[in-house]
Amino acid sequence: MRRSALASVLGLVLMLAFTTNALAAPSNQTIRVFFGQVSFSSILGGQISGNASVSGDISDAGLSGLRGTVNLPLRDSKLSINPIGTLLFQSEQLNVQWNRSYCNQFGCFYEYGFSTFERQSGAGPVEIRLGQLRGTGTLSLATNATCVAACPPPGAYWYAPTGFVNLNGAVIGNSDAGNVGMYGPSPTIQ
């Protein structure tokens, strides 16, 4: 009877310990985005291009916002991108075919197979602040796909989707208005 009670108490203590860890605050990670191409087209005529770097936090609750600088030819401007509502990241798994040909003492062979890759992606409406200009747009982003199961063997060739970041919107200020587009490679999440 004592052993049974002791085992029950020990089981309860372990269950509470694991439950407490599960209820801990969501983990925060840092997301860094480089927009290799930033373009602003004014309704008054003219266009200006540059690049931008922004960073922010991402957690189980979603993207908290991105802050950084736009490097334009005449001057640098502050840039902030804030989700309107919640911008969540979702994981998706993709089946990717791989191919390999090789030769050994018994002849030449061709083989193929499938691997499981995974990437995170998210999209949603955002508020844009670019210097003195304010507006809204849509932010879409995805990380590079990485192999998670049955990875391709050495010497195989395959293609898994690469990541991207895309922001398109309209902005307005006291003396100008127009469209803004920002494009870049996969964001870095650490």
Order of alpha helices (4+ residues) and beta strands (2+ residues): alpha-beta-beta-beta-beta-beta-beta-beta-beta-beta-beta-beta-beta
